Amino acid sequence: VAVLGYHGFTKDKESSDNLIMNIDNFEKQLQYLKLNHYHTLTLKELYEYKENKRMIPIKSVLITMDDGYQSNYDLAFPLLKKYNMNAVVFYIGENKDKNDPNYMSVETLNKIKNEYPNIEIASHSYQLHERGAIYKGKEKIKNDFKKMKEIISTQYFAYPYGDYNQDIKEVLKEENYRLAFTFGPKENHRKMYFFDSNYEIPRFNISNDMPLWKFALRISLPF
C-alpha cells in the first residue's frame, strides 16, 4: 500500500517550499488515481487490513496531510470531495493556540465533520513538533498525548518529522493507538507492507517537484 504524504497547498505555480503542493498538480494526481481505479483507504480500513480482518483492493492508497494547514480545507478538500476520495489530516494540537490563519482552527475541524465526512483528523502530537522533543522522556510524551485528547479523539498518529523511539512507541501502545506513521526519506520512503509494525508505517513524501510520471511510477511499483 502506498501511503502518500502531503503538507500544504497553494495556487501559486512556483513554490519556494517543496512541501507546499501546487493545487493543479494535486488535482492531476487525483485524476490519475481516479482514472486508474485506485481505492483511497480510510484509517480503519488500513488498520483492519493490517490485523488480517479485511481484504482491500490491490490498487489501494492512503492519502495523508501533515500539520493542519488551512490550505487543506480551502484547496484540497473540495477536490477530494469532487473525486469522492478519502484522506486524513494529522493535526498539530498547538495550532489551536496560535491564532495563525495559515492553520485550521478547532472551529474549522468541527466544520469538517459535516462538510467533508471523507476527511479524518488524527494526531501529529500537541507540542512535540520540534526536533528532539520525543527524546525528553516518557512523561513529557504522556502529557503531550493528554493535551491532544482535549482537542480530538483518535487512535492514529504521525510522528513529527518521522522521528520515533522506544518511549513514544510504548506510550502509543499504552494509549491504545492502532497505527503510527513515519515519513520518508531513506527506509521510510517506500510502500507499506503487510508485515510492517503497526507503529512504523512508512510514507512517501509527495513533493511539489514530483512529475506525474514519477508519481504514477511510485504508486505502481511494488516497493
Residue pairs with C-beta under 8 A, 6 or more apart in sequence:
1 41
1 46
1 49
1 56
1 60
1 61
1 62
1 191
1 192
2 61
2 62
2 191
2 192
2 204
2 218
2 219
3 61
3 62
3 64
3 181
3 191
3 192
3 201
3 202
3 203
3 204
4 61
4 62
4 63
4 64
4 203
4 204
4 206
4 219
5 64
5 65
5 66
5 181
5 183
5 184
5 203
5 204
5 205
5 206
6 21
6 26
6 63
6 64
6 65
6 66
6 76
6 206
7 19
7 20
7 21
7 65
7 66
7 67
7 69
8 17
8 19
8 20
8 21
8 67
8 69
8 71
8 72
8 102
9 20
9 21
9 22
9 23
9 26
9 69
9 71
9 72
9 74
9 75
9 76
10 20
10 21
10 22
10 23
10 71
10 75
11 22
11 23
11 75
12 22
13 22
13 24
15 21
15 22
15 208
17 208
18 207
18 208
18 209
19 205
19 207
19 208
20 71
20 208
21 206
21 207
21 208
22 208
23 75
23 76
23 79
25 208
25 212
26 75
26 76
26 79
27 79
28 212
29 206
29 212
29 215
30 79
30 80
30 83
30 85
31 83
32 212
32 215
32 216
33 40
33 61
33 83
33 85
33 219
34 83
34 85
36 59
36 216
37 59
38 57
38 59
38 60
38 61
38 219
39 56
39 57
39 59
39 60
39 61
40 60
40 61
40 62
40 63
40 85
40 86
40 87
41 49
41 56
41 60
41 61
41 62
41 86
42 86
42 88
42 120
43 62
43 88
43 120
43 122
43 156
43 178
43 179
45 54
45 56
46 56
46 62
46 179
47 156
47 178
47 179
47 198
48 54
49 55
49 56
49 194
50 179
50 194
50 196
50 198
61 219
62 88
63 80
63 85
63 86
63 87
63 88
64 87
64 88
64 89
64 90
64 158
64 181
64 203
65 72
65 76
65 87
65 88
65 89
65 90
66 89
66 90
66 124
66 158
66 183
67 90
67 91
67 92
67 95
67 103
67 124
67 129
68 89
68 90
68 91
68 92
68 95
68 103
68 104
68 124
69 102
69 103
69 104
70 101
70 102
70 103
70 104
70 108
71 102
72 89
72 104
73 104
73 108
73 112
76 87
77 87
77 112
77 115
77 116
77 119
80 86
80 87
80 116
80 118
80 119
81 116
81 118
84 118
85 118
86 118
86 119
86 120
87 118
87 119
87 120
88 119
88 120
88 121
88 122
88 156
89 104
89 119
89 120
89 121
89 122
90 122
90 123
90 124
90 156
90 157
90 158
90 181
91 104
91 109
91 121
91 122
91 123
91 124
91 151
91 152
92 103
92 124
92 125
92 126
92 129
92 160
93 123
93 124
93 125
93 126
93 127
93 147
93 148
93 150
93 151
93 152
94 126
94 127
94 129
95 103
95 104
95 105
96 105
96 106
96 151
99 105
106 151
109 121
109 151
109 152
112 119
112 121
120 156
121 152
121 154
122 152
122 154
122 156
122 157
122 158
123 145
123 148
123 152
123 154
123 156
123 157
123 158
124 157
124 158
124 160
125 133
125 144
125 145
125 148
125 157
125 160
126 144
126 145
126 147
126 148
126 151
127 133
127 144
127 147
128 134
128 141
128 144
128 160
129 160
129 161
130 160
131 161
131 163
133 140
133 160
134 141
134 159
134 160
134 163
134 164
134 165
134 167
134 168
135 165
135 167
137 167
138 167
138 170
138 171
141 167
141 168
141 171
142 171
142 174
145 171
145 175
154 177
155 176
155 177
155 178
155 179
156 177
156 178
156 179
156 180
156 181
157 172
157 177
157 179
157 180
157 181
158 180
158 181
158 183
158 203
159 168
159 180
159 181
159 182
159 183
161 183
162 182
162 183
162 184
162 188
162 203
164 180
164 182
164 199
164 200
169 180
169 199
172 180
172 199
173 199
177 199
178 198
179 198
179 199
179 201
180 198
180 199
180 200
180 201
181 201
181 202
181 203
182 188
182 200
182 201
182 202
182 203
183 203
183 205
184 190
184 202
184 203
184 204
184 205
185 205
187 202
188 202
188 203
189 202
189 204
189 205
190 202
190 204
190 223
191 202
191 204
191 221
191 222
191 223
192 201
192 202
192 203
196 202
204 218
206 215
210 218
